[in-house]
Amino acid sequence: MSVEQNYNLENFLSKFQVENLYDCVGSITYGTEYEFKYIDLNKINIIDSGVLAKDIFKFNIGLVIASMKKYFPHVTINIGYQAPNRNEILIKDYDSTLKHDVYIGFGLNEKYFDCGFDFVEKTTTIDNYINISSQVNLDHYKYFDADTDNINIFMSDCIYKILTILCSNDEFKLAEIIFINSNKNIKNLQVQIEIFKKIIYGKKSGKINLVDFYEQIIPIDLESGEDLTWEQFIELVEDKIFDGGKINFIPNDIPNDIPNDISNDSQFIDCNDFEKIIMEINSELSLTISNYKNLLSQGTNTIIKSLRTINELINQINKTKKYIPQYIDNFLLIDLVNLSNKELLEKVYENLTDHFLQQETILNDTNLNDMI
């Protein structure tokens, strides 16, 4: 697919002028894995910058996509500027297609997703036909209204949406992204993320490393205040939580697709047994246990968030369905003549001609009968 390339990041950087670039850079992170930088429009003087606000908008999304390519090398990601979306190209003559300021296509597991982003200048409004057509023809469409939108919120929303698309084939990675996005302002976020990952990837494998858990919580003897040895900890768990029954340890055979830093001599237990330990263990044994208890609850909240994400997709489909009648009306009125399939266009013309000639004949016959 060919797209217009009348804008590129290098040309932008050669024209962009600010006193200190680093002072006007915003950053959005997802744990320690992902960091996305962009230019904060609120921190620069557009008139003195040597570029248009729309060009900064394009640069910001281009910068995010460059990072996405680095973080997701297995995904084919293409970006075009002032480019039409895939359906526009398939349906209409190229010169008559609606162009997006930024258009992104994702090739993921033999599936194709695409997003469009537009910049709406101050004192103007989004064209109704462009908005409706974009909602119908794209997996995700969003425009930045320079009059009312905040660039930081806009970039955060765009990054989150793109990440959910890229992680849509891995529910556990998606859960991680949703968790981070939902807890951006909590204290010790990175610590919380690491514990959360241990829990959800334990869910994925069906087992949890109990040695790692023991080393993280550092339990103490409530009477002496001394650290519990591994043997003492196991004895306590079996006595107080499993009513004297033995813990059922299982082999360490973690699948390759689950991240872990666990040694071969680690001892694993069933995920359900692990959750039982977390829920019933005395919180006074360790300050860290409360984190595990809270994050089990957070796991439930994340599942709810995941369902909401699915609901958003359903709502997007419903929105598309809602717009289709209006889109068809606009297409017939504005773009039918631009249909790329000229044979089909000719057939439509013939059918319409026959239809109106037939209607005209019926009308003439009716008028003649009235006169008689």
C-alpha positions as CSV (number, residue, x, y, z in Angstrom):
1,M,0.0,0.0,0.0
2,S,1.5,3.3,-1.0
3,V,1.0,6.4,1.2
4,E,2.0,10.0,0.9
5,Q,5.2,10.9,2.7
6,N,5.2,14.7,2.6
7,Y,6.2,14.8,6.3
8,N,9.0,13.1,8.1
9,L,10.5,13.3,11.6
10,E,14.0,14.4,10.4
11,N,12.7,17.4,8.5
12,F,10.6,18.4,11.5
13,L,13.6,18.2,13.9
14,S,15.7,20.4,11.5
15,K,13.1,23.2,11.8
16,F,12.0,22.8,15.4
17,Q,13.6,25.4,17.7
18,V,13.3,25.6,21.5
19,E,15.8,26.8,24.1
20,N,15.9,23.5,26.0
21,L,14.3,20.5,24.4
22,Y,14.4,18.4,27.5
23,D,12.3,21.0,29.5
24,C,9.4,20.5,27.1
25,V,9.4,16.7,26.9
26,G,6.7,14.7,28.5
27,S,7.1,11.0,29.4
28,I,4.6,8.2,30.0
29,T,5.9,4.9,31.4
30,Y,4.5,1.4,31.9
31,G,6.6,-0.2,34.5
32,T,10.3,-0.5,33.6
33,E,9.6,-2.1,30.2
34,Y,8.0,0.8,28.3
35,E,8.7,4.5,28.2
36,F,7.2,6.9,25.6
37,K,8.3,10.5,25.2
38,Y,6.6,13.4,23.4
39,I,6.7,17.2,23.2
40,D,4.3,18.9,25.6
41,L,2.5,21.6,23.7
42,N,1.8,23.4,27.0
43,K,5.5,24.0,27.6
44,I,6.5,25.7,24.3
45,N,5.8,28.8,22.4
46,I,4.4,27.6,19.1
47,I,5.0,30.9,17.3
48,D,8.7,30.9,18.2
49,S,9.2,27.2,17.6
50,G,9.5,27.4,13.8
51,V,6.9,24.7,13.2
52,L,3.2,24.3,13.3
53,A,1.3,22.8,16.2
54,K,0.0,20.1,13.8
55,D,3.6,19.1,12.9
56,I,4.4,18.7,16.6
57,F,1.3,16.5,16.9
58,K,2.5,14.3,14.0
59,F,6.0,14.2,15.5
60,N,4.6,13.1,18.9
61,I,2.7,10.1,17.5
62,G,5.6,9.2,15.2
63,L,7.9,9.2,18.2
64,V,5.5,6.9,20.1
65,I,5.3,4.5,17.1
66,A,9.1,4.4,16.9
67,S,9.2,3.2,20.5
68,M,6.4,0.7,19.8
69,K,8.4,-0.8,17.0
70,K,11.3,-1.2,19.4
71,Y,9.2,-2.8,22.1
72,F,7.2,-5.0,19.8
73,P,9.6,-6.2,17.1
74,H,7.3,-9.2,16.3
75,V,4.6,-6.8,15.1
76,T,4.6,-5.2,11.7
77,I,3.9,-1.5,12.3
78,N,3.6,1.0,9.4
79,I,3.0,4.8,9.8
80,G,1.9,7.3,7.1
81,Y,1.4,11.0,7.2
82,Q,-1.5,12.7,5.3
83,A,-2.5,9.1,4.3
84,P,-5.8,7.4,3.7
85,N,-6.9,4.4,5.6
86,R,-7.0,0.9,4.1
87,N,-10.8,0.8,3.4
88,E,-10.6,4.3,1.7
89,I,-8.0,3.0,-0.7
90,L,-10.0,-0.2,-1.4
91,I,-13.2,1.7,-2.0
92,K,-12.3,4.9,-3.8
93,D,-10.0,6.5,-6.3
94,Y,-6.8,7.4,-4.4
95,D,-6.9,11.1,-5.2
96,S,-10.4,11.2,-3.7
97,T,-9.7,9.4,-0.5
98,L,-10.0,11.1,2.9
99,K,-6.5,11.5,4.4
100,H,-5.5,11.3,8.0
101,D,-2.8,13.4,9.5
102,V,-1.3,10.2,10.9
103,Y,-2.3,6.7,9.9
104,I,-1.0,3.5,11.5
105,G,-1.3,-0.1,10.4
106,F,-0.5,-3.1,12.6
107,G,0.1,-6.6,11.3
108,L,-0.4,-9.0,14.3
109,N,-0.8,-12.8,14.0
110,E,-2.3,-12.6,10.5
111,K,-4.7,-9.9,11.7
112,Y,-4.7,-6.3,10.5
113,F,-5.6,-3.4,12.7
114,D,-5.4,0.3,11.8
115,C,-5.7,3.6,13.6
116,G,-6.1,7.2,12.4
117,F,-5.3,10.4,14.3
118,D,-6.2,13.9,13.1
119,F,-5.4,17.4,14.4
120,V,-8.2,19.9,14.4
121,E,-7.0,23.5,14.4
122,K,-8.2,26.1,16.8
123,T,-11.5,27.9,15.9
124,T,-12.4,25.0,13.5
125,T,-14.4,21.8,14.0
126,I,-14.0,18.2,12.8
127,D,-15.8,17.6,9.5
128,N,-18.8,15.4,10.1
129,Y,-18.2,13.1,7.1
130,I,-14.6,12.6,8.0
131,N,-15.5,11.8,11.6
132,I,-18.2,9.3,10.7
133,S,-16.2,7.7,7.8
134,S,-13.2,7.3,10.2
135,Q,-15.3,5.7,12.9
136,V,-16.7,3.2,10.4
137,N,-13.5,2.3,8.6
138,L,-10.9,2.2,11.4
139,D,-10.3,0.0,14.4
140,H,-9.6,3.2,16.4
141,Y,-10.0,6.8,15.5
142,K,-9.2,9.9,17.6
143,Y,-8.8,13.6,16.8
144,F,-7.0,16.2,18.9
145,D,-9.1,19.4,19.2
146,A,-6.6,22.2,19.7
147,D,-9.3,24.4,21.4
148,T,-10.2,22.0,24.1
149,D,-8.0,18.9,24.4
150,N,-5.0,18.5,26.8
151,I,-2.0,17.1,25.0
152,N,-0.9,15.0,28.0
153,I,-4.3,13.3,28.4
154,F,-4.5,12.8,24.6
155,M,-1.1,11.2,24.4
156,S,-1.8,9.0,27.4
157,D,-5.1,7.8,25.9
158,C,-3.4,7.1,22.5
159,I,-0.5,5.1,24.0
160,Y,-2.9,3.1,26.2
161,K,-5.2,2.3,23.2
162,I,-2.3,1.2,21.0
163,L,-0.8,-0.9,23.8
164,T,-4.1,-2.7,24.3
165,I,-4.2,-3.4,20.5
166,L,-0.7,-4.8,20.5
167,C,-1.3,-6.9,23.6
168,S,-4.7,-8.1,22.5
169,N,-3.4,-11.6,21.7
170,D,-2.0,-12.1,25.2
171,E,-4.5,-11.7,28.0
172,F,-1.8,-11.7,30.7
173,K,0.2,-9.0,29.1
174,L,-3.0,-7.0,28.6
175,A,-3.8,-7.5,32.3
176,E,-0.4,-6.1,33.2
177,I,-1.0,-3.0,30.9
178,I,-4.4,-2.5,32.4
179,F,-3.1,-2.8,35.9
180,I,-0.4,-0.2,35.4
181,N,-2.8,2.2,33.6
182,S,-5.3,1.8,36.5
183,N,-2.7,2.4,39.3
184,K,-0.5,5.1,37.9
185,N,-0.7,7.2,41.0
186,I,-0.2,4.6,43.7
187,K,3.0,4.6,45.9
188,N,5.7,2.1,45.2
189,L,4.1,1.3,41.8
190,Q,7.1,-0.7,40.6
191,V,7.1,-3.0,43.6
192,Q,3.4,-3.5,43.1
193,I,3.9,-4.3,39.5
194,E,6.5,-7.0,40.2
195,I,4.2,-8.7,42.8
196,F,1.2,-8.4,40.4
197,K,3.2,-10.1,37.6
198,K,4.2,-12.9,39.9
199,I,0.5,-13.5,40.7
200,I,-0.9,-13.3,37.2
201,Y,1.9,-15.3,35.5
202,G,1.4,-17.8,38.3
203,K,-2.2,-17.9,37.2
204,K,-1.0,-18.5,33.7
205,S,1.3,-21.4,34.6
206,G,-1.0,-22.7,37.4
207,K,1.9,-22.7,39.9
208,I,3.8,-20.2,42.1
209,N,7.3,-20.3,43.4
210,L,6.9,-20.6,47.2
211,V,10.6,-20.1,47.8
212,D,10.5,-16.8,46.0
213,F,7.5,-15.8,48.1
214,Y,9.2,-16.7,51.3
215,E,12.3,-14.7,50.4
216,Q,10.2,-11.7,49.5
217,I,8.1,-11.5,52.6
218,I,10.8,-12.4,55.1
219,P,8.4,-13.8,57.8
220,I,9.2,-13.5,61.5
221,D,8.5,-15.5,64.6
222,L,5.8,-13.5,66.4
223,E,7.1,-14.5,69.8
224,S,10.8,-14.0,69.4
225,G,10.8,-11.5,66.6
226,E,13.5,-13.5,64.8
227,D,13.3,-14.4,61.1
228,L,11.6,-17.7,60.3
229,T,13.8,-20.2,58.5
230,W,12.4,-21.9,55.4
231,E,11.7,-25.1,57.4
232,Q,10.0,-23.1,60.2
233,F,7.9,-21.2,57.6
234,I,6.7,-24.5,55.9
235,E,5.9,-26.0,59.3
236,L,3.8,-22.9,60.2
237,V,1.9,-23.0,56.9
238,E,1.2,-26.7,57.1
239,D,0.1,-26.4,60.8
240,K,-2.0,-23.2,60.7
241,I,-3.3,-23.1,57.1
242,F,-3.4,-26.7,55.9
243,D,-4.6,-28.1,59.3
244,G,-1.5,-30.3,59.6
245,G,-1.6,-31.5,56.0
246,K,1.5,-31.5,53.8
247,I,2.1,-28.8,51.2
248,N,2.0,-30.5,47.7
249,F,5.1,-29.3,45.9
250,I,5.0,-29.7,42.1
251,P,7.8,-29.9,39.5
252,N,9.4,-26.7,38.1
253,D,8.5,-26.7,34.4
254,I,7.5,-23.2,33.7
255,P,6.6,-22.6,30.0
256,N,9.0,-20.6,28.0
257,D,6.5,-17.7,27.3
258,I,6.3,-16.9,31.0
259,P,8.9,-14.5,32.3
260,N,10.7,-15.7,35.4
261,D,14.0,-15.4,37.3
262,I,13.5,-18.6,39.2
263,S,16.3,-21.2,39.7
264,N,15.8,-24.9,38.9
265,D,15.8,-25.9,42.6
266,S,12.8,-23.6,43.4
267,Q,9.8,-25.3,44.8
268,F,6.4,-24.6,43.3
269,I,2.9,-25.1,44.6
270,D,-0.5,-25.0,42.9
271,C,-1.8,-21.5,42.4
272,N,-5.0,-22.2,44.4
273,D,-2.9,-23.4,47.3
274,F,-0.8,-20.2,47.1
275,E,-3.9,-18.0,47.1
276,K,-5.1,-19.9,50.2
277,I,-1.8,-19.2,52.0
278,I,-2.0,-15.5,51.1
279,M,-5.6,-15.1,52.3
280,E,-5.2,-17.0,55.5
281,I,-1.6,-16.2,56.6
282,N,-1.2,-13.8,59.5
283,S,-0.4,-10.3,58.2
284,E,1.7,-9.6,61.3
285,L,4.3,-12.1,60.1
286,S,5.4,-9.6,57.4
287,L,4.7,-6.1,56.2
288,T,4.9,-7.4,52.6
289,I,2.1,-9.9,53.0
290,S,-0.4,-7.1,52.9
291,N,0.8,-6.2,49.4
292,Y,0.1,-9.7,48.2
293,K,-3.3,-9.7,49.9
294,N,-4.2,-6.4,48.3
295,L,-2.9,-7.4,44.8
296,L,-5.0,-10.6,44.9
297,S,-8.0,-8.2,45.2
298,Q,-6.4,-6.0,42.5
299,G,-6.3,-9.0,40.2
300,T,-10.1,-9.2,40.5
301,N,-10.3,-5.5,39.7
302,T,-8.1,-6.0,36.7
303,I,-10.3,-8.8,35.4
304,I,-13.2,-6.3,35.6
305,K,-11.0,-3.7,33.7
306,S,-10.3,-6.4,31.1
307,L,-14.0,-6.9,30.7
308,R,-14.5,-3.2,30.3
309,T,-11.8,-3.2,27.6
310,I,-13.8,-5.9,25.8
311,N,-17.0,-3.9,26.3
312,E,-15.2,-0.9,24.8
313,L,-14.5,-2.9,21.7
314,I,-18.1,-4.0,21.6
315,N,-19.2,-0.4,22.0
316,Q,-16.9,0.6,19.1
317,I,-18.5,-2.1,16.9
318,N,-22.0,-0.8,18.0
319,K,-20.9,2.8,17.3
320,T,-19.8,1.7,13.8
321,K,-23.1,0.0,13.2
322,K,-24.9,3.1,14.3
323,Y,-22.9,5.3,11.9
324,I,-23.3,3.0,8.9
325,P,-26.6,4.4,7.6
326,Q,-25.4,8.0,7.8
327,Y,-22.0,6.9,6.3
328,I,-23.8,5.3,3.3
329,D,-25.9,8.4,2.8
330,N,-22.8,10.6,2.8
331,F,-20.9,8.2,0.6
332,L,-23.7,8.1,-2.0
333,L,-24.0,11.8,-2.0
334,I,-20.3,12.8,-1.9
335,D,-18.2,9.9,-3.0
336,L,-20.1,7.5,-5.2
337,V,-18.5,9.1,-8.3
338,N,-15.1,8.3,-6.8
339,L,-15.7,4.6,-6.5
340,S,-12.6,2.9,-7.7
341,N,-14.4,-0.1,-9.2
342,K,-15.5,1.6,-12.5
343,E,-17.2,-1.5,-13.8
344,L,-19.4,-1.6,-10.7
345,L,-20.0,2.2,-11.0
346,E,-21.1,1.7,-14.6
347,K,-23.5,-1.1,-13.4
348,V,-24.9,1.1,-10.7
349,Y,-25.5,3.8,-13.3
350,E,-27.3,1.4,-15.6
351,N,-29.5,0.1,-12.8
352,L,-30.4,3.6,-11.6
353,T,-31.1,4.6,-15.2
354,D,-33.4,1.7,-15.7
355,H,-35.1,2.4,-12.4
356,F,-35.8,6.0,-13.1
357,L,-36.9,5.3,-16.7
358,Q,-39.3,2.7,-15.4
359,Q,-40.6,5.2,-12.7
360,E,-41.0,7.8,-15.4
361,T,-42.9,5.4,-17.6
362,I,-45.3,4.5,-14.8
363,L,-45.8,8.2,-13.9
364,N,-46.6,9.0,-17.6
365,D,-49.0,6.2,-17.9
366,T,-50.8,7.2,-14.7
367,N,-51.1,10.8,-15.9
368,L,-52.4,9.6,-19.3
369,N,-55.1,7.5,-17.6
370,D,-56.1,10.4,-15.4
371,M,-56.6,12.5,-18.6
372,I,-58.7,9.8,-20.2
